[in-house]
Every structure is written in structure tokens, then in C-alpha cells.
Amino acid sequence: MIPKKLLLSLMLSGMCFMSTSPAFAHGDEDHSGGAKPAAVSSTGMPTAEAKSEDFELLAQMKGNTLQVYLDRYRDNSPVEKAQIEVESGAIKARIQVYCPWRV
């Protein structure tokens, strides 16, 4: 004979399992992730960047001034005395690299 407490707990467990409903997939929704939106600059300034195995370059327009940051990719150290030319349409200019992190 099965004790009453065991029988009661088995009955309650069975009722709990019977009252739950399985989860089913629905609709034709694509959950694969797809293309992610492009990152937006929060500075509000026109910004451009370029990277290579050796260097990183960041250019920002601040008013009428184009500030250019150039550093070595492996350790973020500035590339001093670099010679960079900027060209836009008919304008071509040699610029000085901006190194605000100088100690």
C-alpha cells in the first residue's frame, strides 16, 4: 500500500505538469540578427577614421579646422613629424598631425 502523503504529492505533481502548456514557435519572424545599424558619432562633429596594420588615423572637423590624430596601432603612441596630405576636390593641403596626448 502507498502512504497517503506520497500518493497526495504524486497527484499534485501530476496536476502541476498537466496544467503547464508547451511553448510553440509562431509567425514568420526572422530572429537571425541580420545587419546591425551603423554606429553613430555622438560628438556631432564630422569624423573620419582609417586603420591599417601599423597605424590608426582619426580626423575631426572642429569649426573651420581639421584636426588629425595619427598613432601606432600596436601601442597607441603618436607618430610625430608625420607628413600627411589632404585632398578634397580642387583643394590639396599638407597638414600637421595633432598630438594632444603629449606629456
Long-range contacts (C-beta under 8 A, 24 or more apart in sequence): 55-79, 57-84, 59-86, 66-95, 67-98, 68-95, 68-97, 68-98, 69-97, 69-98, 69-99, 69-100, 70-97, 78-102
